[in-house]
């Protein structure tokens, strides 16, 4: 999964002619794969801000927060799994075969 996210980010950076000299895409892909499921959007954006990188200065991106929010929305649209609702869990339990007594 990490490679898919990394490749997606690298393609996005290439389309926008952004240089990724310190492999920000790799670091962000690892963070997204490891931590996104358990965090809200503001919590994950804060985690993204803690990544030390030259990516933003090297590409003259003035508003890091807005660009990070844009990247998170792109990744969520492509990779975020939908939550399993309680009604779906109940249906799955009904489909399980019962153990023989």
ABEGO torsion letter per residue (X at the ends): XAAAAAAAAAAAAAAAGBBBAAGAAAAAAAAAAAAAAABBAAAAAAAAAABBBAAAAAAGBABAAAAAAAAAAAAAAAABBBBBBAAAAAAAAAABBBBBX
